[in-house]
Amino acid sequence: MDWNFATTLIGSLPYSDPAEAVDAVLGAGLSCPSWPQLSGRGYTESMYLQTGERLPGLRVDGDRMAVDLDDYDPTEAYMAILGEDVQYFTPSEEHNAGLYELLGRDVSSCMAVKGQVTGPISEGLQVQDLTGRSVIYDESYCEIVRRTVNMCAKWQAAELKGRNANVIMFFDEPSLSLLGTPFAAVSSDDAVKWIDEAIDGVDAFTAIHCCGNTDWPMVLRTKIDILNFDAYAYGRALTLYPAEVSAFLERGGSLAWGIVPNNEAAMDETSVSLADMVDGFMADLAAKGVDPGLMARRSLVTPQCGLGGADPALVPRVLELLRETSEELRRRHP
């Protein structure tokens, strides 16, 4: 799909009131509004809990999610997975107030509507056994995590499809930046396979969001439709892989440039300065053989990452800058 620098958000906002948060999203004039994760409500709206609340045997203690791998019953979850019973994975309103608020609004005229789940790598690393070891290293439970992510995404995509014909489903993977370190002993081949399993059959445009630097060729080998990355901090890194970027775009992929700062740096930038940065990265890739016209048509614009940790007073500035940067890039690439 040609996005032509359409706008969307990553997910979190520093609010506790779902109506206030959704009002802010819809009032910003985004091409593809997203439902807000409400960081103002604390861990109850954690991205990991939102996606993992139906994991069998899950125990939540403060901000820690754990499972006793020697004492959990996977029967119900497996039956729901094998039977494609997505309703079993219906998220609770307690942990997803922003989602339910958006589902009650009219977003039918928007270019698309965006949802999000936590990706299988990040979810599997966050949930731990009782010894503190991530469940991603347990073969059986890791499979449950991947299938749970997949079913949660299917449920959400179906619900959002009822509000807008075009749905973008983000799989948030901040922990991809840990691959290749002692903190994430997961091979590239496994990461690709597990991500592909998690997005399989999801009726939406699928996207990976990673807010750190990572193995970009590995991510581009997955079957995702959209790569969302922190271009403000790591845009130059992606330009090192023109062949992989070109192949990704030519097979129908799109780039979501996370170019708008999600912190106080937003006060020092303008739409022109940010558009200049994106144009610089695109020119670098074009000089290395990537089709510039295709790149422009297949581009979206987002903040670097979520705004959950930002000062609420900064949110209007980030949203304004996002819209203006999109408009400036569209002016330059009609």
Steps between C-alpha positions, in 0.01 A plus 500: 500500500616852426506699825661823376631600844182416689514551877442274797615456859691222672253440782549643848389840624559648850133510593275304733162604358422301183259760364760776539762286329281402206384860463866601469568233237192575289543873540853487360380431146706184458463303180491175696393552863601241757351396831699634795668297771450706815826521690333724755323190632828329583583136438136406450538642146843349437543383141627166633197445720260613229628230264583236761204513737361170363829309526439180703629509856592867483570672832525877525689643796544874474676554169618141467331233291594142587386142452585178681610283210459191719143583596276644230219353291519591130191302401251787461746718313604220264137407431422863415808527279435176314132590459581854380282628784613862495226595746689312770767767463262795533695764695357631824383859518689527830832481318393648165285804575639699206422220257138476605463877493622513139275211402207716602601789271439558129828455313345378175617799295867466598756360258552209742479424870793358696514244778792345682610194691834415655711290266602143587868577570431783743207322666700179538793683656282701739307208651722298735493169680529493879880503481503823298581332169302622198242252372621554144765236580239238587398334174143415597411828670670706232265342247203595718627858512532517120155353445349731762649804329358376170150442639494836681596671174229312310234602752606863490529513120150358463352753744675793334390376155147557619587871536723554195573289191876557536673383817868522589605260774829589668705235676706704747846348535727724709706194601615440143779744583629242753547221246861394475569598861505284816159649587327331206657171394269455203633420152406714202336202332284432805407867527384509138307174536331606824400842369356341187304254714360788707378698196372200305135533400449845654254685275682833495811676380759366745783711638801462726594788727850504648616816675867398521766394253487138393579254222294675233563242224362237738183704563458564127510123441176455692161512328400835649346770281639803687827566682471773764833613643649787696626702205579803716773307684578209264396606151855485372529136605227392259677666207779243537269235352374635165461157336285370785292821513449490124389137505263575788336790317478312171311213663244749631660611828489849647721708729355687798755767589501565876634848446312716754670511842289366785680715758607860559703497177168558324513859623822561305387348170277622220315322224767624259791370707336160541400476135861587413617202707261261327595638160866453586450133584288447190759671281771277645295188422410631154868558424553132580231380261171517694214637287432849644143521369410161641661593830292818528174328414570221749587726793318588821602741776483434876661616823820322604312287751200518730420810702418320823802644678462854368375803689129532407566863411736382225246278324325777301837618367599149386164445330519840330855433382398158370221645287713788373795276412269274300361801316852629425610163362188470287567847361852394405391166355165564327 
